[in-house]
Structure formats: structure tokens, C-alpha cells
Amino acid sequence: MLSLYTNFMIRLRSEEKGATAVEYGIMVALIAVAIIIAITTLGTTLSDLFTGVSGKIPVPAGAAGGAG
């Protein structure tokens, strides 16, 4: 019975590295999702900001016609 317990504990310890790799993989995936969400939100906000600012900049009189 003791050998069965010992073999079971040895197997658990050897499989721990695989579990740790899976946990790190899940953490990396969650961080990637958080970064994608942040960049998407920030990109939309910055686009709106630049659109608003560009609408407030006056256009010089000769620049609207192209080759003047």
C-alpha cells in the first residue's frame, strides 16, 4: 500500500510541470486579451479625439484648392 501511495505521489510531482505550463499559457492568453481590448478602446478614443481636433483647426485660404 505504501508503494502505491509513493508511486502516486511521484506521478503527481512529475505532472506538475505540465500543469504549470498550462497555467502560464492561460495567463499569457488572458493578458493578450486584455491588451487587445485596451488597444481597441484606446484606438477608438484617440480616433475620436483626433477627428475632433482636426475639425477645429482652421484651413488656410489657399490650401483648399490644391495647386494654387
Secondary structure, 3 states (H helix, E strand, C coil): CHHHHHHHHHHHHHHHHHHHHHHHHHHHHHHHHHHHHHHHHHHHHHHHHHHHHHHHCCCCCCCCCCCC
